[in-house]
């Protein structure tokens, strides 16, 4: 096990210390995944990026650190349910129904505004994201590292695809 964990630990620590992600690990393999509808229509497929194992481990490390920061400084509203532990779609629905029923019991109006964010990650502007991270206290090498991870990436086609 040390033969695997030792180099990964070294790379991870060096990346964090220097604020840079290794360039040779900035690639992903792209494969099309069928979502719905007619299988002959290209629009019914979504590209999925298969990352290197190190990228996955590193992404989890960064997520863990970022999540601790978000919790410590209470950055997210308690009504935010996505990508957080001890939350779920069911809890969000329960809370919504509970608030509607309480409003109706008190003879008040109840309304809702719903947005489809299913493709939101396809349109994230990295400069705005990095600025938001800086605003919320992710500065210095942590911000440099995130920038390094997001920039100058490259992709290759799945060898099994034509």
C-alpha positions as CSV (number, residue, x, y, z in Angstrom):
1,X,0.0,0.0,0.0
2,X,2.8,2.6,0.7
3,X,4.0,2.1,-2.8
4,X,0.7,3.6,-4.0
5,X,-0.1,6.1,-1.2
6,X,3.4,7.5,-0.8
7,X,3.7,9.0,-4.4
8,X,0.0,10.1,-4.3
9,X,0.5,11.8,-1.0
10,X,3.7,13.5,-2.2
11,X,2.0,14.7,-5.4
12,X,-1.1,15.9,-3.5
13,X,1.0,17.8,-0.9
14,X,3.3,19.3,-3.5
15,X,0.3,20.5,-5.6
16,X,-1.3,22.1,-2.5
17,X,1.9,23.7,-1.4
18,X,2.8,25.1,-4.8
19,X,-0.7,25.9,-5.9
20,X,-0.5,24.0,-9.1
21,X,-2.0,20.8,-10.6
22,X,0.4,18.5,-12.5
23,X,0.0,19.3,-16.2
24,X,0.4,15.7,-17.3
25,X,-2.7,14.8,-15.2
26,X,-4.9,17.4,-16.7
27,X,-6.5,15.2,-19.4
28,X,-9.7,13.3,-19.5
29,X,-11.2,10.8,-21.8
30,X,-14.5,11.8,-23.3
31,X,-17.3,9.3,-23.9
32,X,-20.9,9.9,-25.0
33,X,-23.6,8.7,-22.7
34,X,-27.1,8.3,-24.0
35,X,-29.7,10.2,-21.9
36,X,-33.1,9.9,-23.5
37,X,-35.1,9.9,-26.7
38,X,-34.0,8.7,-30.1
39,X,-30.6,7.0,-30.0
40,X,-29.8,8.1,-33.5
41,X,-30.0,11.8,-32.5
42,X,-26.7,13.3,-31.4
43,X,-28.5,15.8,-29.1
44,X,-29.7,12.9,-26.9
45,X,-26.1,12.1,-25.8
46,X,-24.1,13.9,-23.1
47,X,-20.3,14.0,-23.0
48,X,-18.9,12.5,-19.9
49,X,-15.3,13.1,-18.8
50,X,-13.4,10.1,-17.4
51,X,-10.6,11.5,-15.2
52,X,-7.4,9.9,-14.2
53,X,-7.4,8.2,-10.8
54,X,-5.2,10.8,-9.3
55,X,-7.6,13.6,-10.5
56,X,-10.5,11.8,-8.8
57,X,-8.6,11.4,-5.6
58,X,-7.3,15.0,-5.8
59,X,-10.8,16.3,-6.5
60,X,-12.1,14.5,-3.4
61,X,-9.3,16.0,-1.3
62,X,-10.1,19.5,-2.5
63,X,-13.9,18.9,-2.1
64,X,-13.3,17.8,1.5
65,X,-11.2,20.9,2.3
66,X,-13.6,23.2,0.6
67,X,-16.6,21.7,2.3
68,X,-15.0,22.1,5.7
69,X,-14.4,25.8,4.9
70,X,-18.0,26.2,3.7
71,X,-19.3,24.6,7.0
72,X,-16.9,26.5,9.3
73,X,-17.8,29.9,7.9
74,X,-21.5,29.1,7.3
75,X,-21.3,30.1,3.6
76,X,-24.3,28.2,2.3
77,X,-27.9,28.9,3.4
78,X,-29.6,26.1,5.3
79,X,-32.1,25.9,2.5
80,X,-29.4,24.7,0.1
81,X,-29.7,20.9,-0.2
82,X,-27.5,19.8,-3.1
83,X,-24.0,18.4,-2.7
84,X,-24.2,18.5,1.1
85,X,-24.1,15.7,3.7
86,X,-27.3,14.9,5.6
87,X,-29.5,16.5,2.9
88,X,-31.5,15.0,0.1
89,X,-34.1,15.8,-2.5
90,X,-36.6,14.2,-0.2
91,X,-35.8,16.5,2.7
92,X,-36.0,19.5,0.3
93,X,-39.5,18.4,-0.9
94,X,-40.6,17.7,2.7
95,X,-39.5,21.2,3.7
96,X,-41.3,22.8,0.7
97,X,-44.6,20.9,1.4
98,X,-44.4,21.7,5.1
99,X,-44.0,25.5,4.4
100,X,-46.9,25.4,1.9
101,X,-49.2,23.6,4.3
102,X,-48.3,26.0,7.1
103,X,-49.0,29.0,4.9
104,X,-52.4,27.5,3.8
105,X,-53.3,26.7,7.4
106,X,-52.6,30.3,8.3
107,X,-54.7,31.5,5.3
108,X,-51.7,33.0,3.6
109,X,-50.6,32.8,0.0
110,X,-48.0,30.2,-1.0
111,X,-46.0,30.3,-4.2
112,X,-42.9,28.9,-5.7
113,X,-40.3,29.6,-8.3
114,X,-38.5,26.7,-9.8
115,X,-35.5,26.7,-12.1
116,X,-34.2,23.8,-14.2
117,X,-30.4,23.7,-13.4
118,X,-29.8,20.3,-15.1
119,X,-27.2,21.7,-17.4
120,X,-25.8,24.4,-15.2
121,X,-22.4,23.0,-14.9
122,X,-22.0,23.1,-18.7
123,X,-22.0,26.9,-18.5
124,X,-19.8,27.7,-15.4
125,X,-17.5,30.6,-16.2
126,X,-14.2,29.7,-14.5
127,X,-13.2,33.4,-14.0
128,X,-16.4,34.1,-12.1
129,X,-16.1,30.9,-10.1
130,X,-12.5,31.8,-9.1
131,X,-13.7,35.3,-8.1
132,X,-16.5,33.8,-6.0
133,X,-14.1,31.4,-4.3
134,X,-11.8,34.4,-3.5
135,X,-14.8,36.4,-2.2
136,X,-15.6,33.5,0.2
137,X,-12.1,33.2,1.5
138,X,-10.5,30.7,-0.9
139,X,-7.4,32.7,-1.6
140,X,-3.6,32.2,-2.1
141,X,-2.4,28.8,-3.1
142,X,-5.9,27.3,-2.7
143,X,-7.2,29.7,-5.4
144,X,-4.1,29.2,-7.6
145,X,-4.5,25.5,-7.3
146,X,-8.2,25.6,-8.4
147,X,-7.3,27.9,-11.3
148,X,-4.5,25.5,-12.3
149,X,-6.8,22.5,-12.1
150,X,-9.4,24.2,-14.3
151,X,-7.1,25.7,-17.0
152,X,-5.1,24.2,-19.9
153,X,-6.9,20.9,-19.7
154,X,-7.0,18.6,-22.7
155,X,-9.2,15.7,-23.8
156,X,-8.9,12.6,-25.8
157,X,-11.5,10.5,-27.6
158,X,-12.4,7.1,-26.1
159,X,-10.3,4.6,-28.2
160,X,-13.4,2.4,-28.4
161,X,-15.4,5.1,-30.2
162,X,-15.3,5.9,-33.9
